[in-house]
Amino acid sequence: MSTKNNAFALVFLSFFIGLFLTACSSMSTLPVEDNVKVSRDEADEDCKFLSKVEGRSIDAKATEEDVLKDLRQEAANKGANFLVVEQYSATGTAVTGKAYKCP
């Protein structure tokens, strides 16, 4: 192999190693449900309604906390930071609400 080919192979290998290490070390950009405030009261007038959301669990032993956590995550995924809880299902495995973006 020539020196030119060795240099190309080294640059090529270095690029992919750098790409691999960068991909493995990047942080998740998914929204976090902890950043969503939950209330039974309506949102302030300066809040923007984003969407209705639903939290649920397929586990029959799910608690209201479990489905509320799922609801908060759904709201966070839509960019909300405020959530109005509307109604829990009779079995407690689902909950509905309204997601808002508040200043």
Secondary structure as a PSIPRED ss2 file (coil, helix, strand):
# PSIPRED VFORMAT (PSIPRED V4.0)

   1 M C   1.000  0.000  0.000
   2 S C   1.000  0.000  0.000
   3 T H   0.000  1.000  0.000
   4 K H   0.000  1.000  0.000
   5 N H   0.000  1.000  0.000
   6 N H   0.000  1.000  0.000
   7 A H   0.000  1.000  0.000
   8 F H   0.000  1.000  0.000
   9 A H   0.000  1.000  0.000
  10 L H   0.000  1.000  0.000
  11 V H   0.000  1.000  0.000
  12 F H   0.000  1.000  0.000
  13 L H   0.000  1.000  0.000
  14 S H   0.000  1.000  0.000
  15 F H   0.000  1.000  0.000
  16 F H   0.000  1.000  0.000
  17 I H   0.000  1.000  0.000
  18 G H   0.000  1.000  0.000
  19 L H   0.000  1.000  0.000
  20 F H   0.000  1.000  0.000
  21 L H   0.000  1.000  0.000
  22 T H   0.000  1.000  0.000
  23 A H   0.000  1.000  0.000
  24 C H   0.000  1.000  0.000
  25 S H   0.000  1.000  0.000
  26 S C   1.000  0.000  0.000
  27 M C   1.000  0.000  0.000
  28 S C   1.000  0.000  0.000
  29 T C   1.000  0.000  0.000
  30 L C   1.000  0.000  0.000
  31 P C   1.000  0.000  0.000
  32 V C   1.000  0.000  0.000
  33 E H   0.000  1.000  0.000
  34 D H   0.000  1.000  0.000
  35 N H   0.000  1.000  0.000
  36 V C   1.000  0.000  0.000
  37 K E   0.000  0.000  1.000
  38 V E   0.000  0.000  1.000
  39 S E   0.000  0.000  1.000
  40 R C   1.000  0.000  0.000
  41 D C   1.000  0.000  0.000
  42 E C   1.000  0.000  0.000
  43 A C   1.000  0.000  0.000
  44 D C   1.000  0.000  0.000
  45 E C   1.000  0.000  0.000
  46 D C   1.000  0.000  0.000
  47 C C   1.000  0.000  0.000
  48 K E   0.000  0.000  1.000
  49 F E   0.000  0.000  1.000
  50 L E   0.000  0.000  1.000
  51 S E   0.000  0.000  1.000
  52 K E   0.000  0.000  1.000
  53 V E   0.000  0.000  1.000
  54 E E   0.000  0.000  1.000
  55 G E   0.000  0.000  1.000
  56 R E   0.000  0.000  1.000
  57 S C   1.000  0.000  0.000
  58 I C   1.000  0.000  0.000
  59 D C   1.000  0.000  0.000
  60 A C   1.000  0.000  0.000
  61 K C   1.000  0.000  0.000
  62 A C   1.000  0.000  0.000
  63 T C   1.000  0.000  0.000
  64 E H   0.000  1.000  0.000
  65 E H   0.000  1.000  0.000
  66 D H   0.000  1.000  0.000
  67 V H   0.000  1.000  0.000
  68 L H   0.000  1.000  0.000
  69 K H   0.000  1.000  0.000
  70 D H   0.000  1.000  0.000
  71 L H   0.000  1.000  0.000
  72 R H   0.000  1.000  0.000
  73 Q H   0.000  1.000  0.000
  74 E H   0.000  1.000  0.000
  75 A H   0.000  1.000  0.000
  76 A H   0.000  1.000  0.000
  77 N H   0.000  1.000  0.000
  78 K C   1.000  0.000  0.000
  79 G C   1.000  0.000  0.000
  80 A C   1.000  0.000  0.000
  81 N C   1.000  0.000  0.000
  82 F E   0.000  0.000  1.000
  83 L E   0.000  0.000  1.000
  84 V E   0.000  0.000  1.000
  85 V E   0.000  0.000  1.000
  86 E E   0.000  0.000  1.000
  87 Q E   0.000  0.000  1.000
  88 Y E   0.000  0.000  1.000
  89 S C   1.000  0.000  0.000
  90 A C   1.000  0.000  0.000
  91 T C   1.000  0.000  0.000
  92 G C   1.000  0.000  0.000
  93 T C   1.000  0.000  0.000
  94 A E   0.000  0.000  1.000
  95 V E   0.000  0.000  1.000
  96 T E   0.000  0.000  1.000
  97 G E   0.000  0.000  1.000
  98 K E   0.000  0.000  1.000
  99 A E   0.000  0.000  1.000
 100 Y E   0.000  0.000  1.000
 101 K E   0.000  0.000  1.000
 102 C C   1.000  0.000  0.000
 103 P C   1.000  0.000  0.000
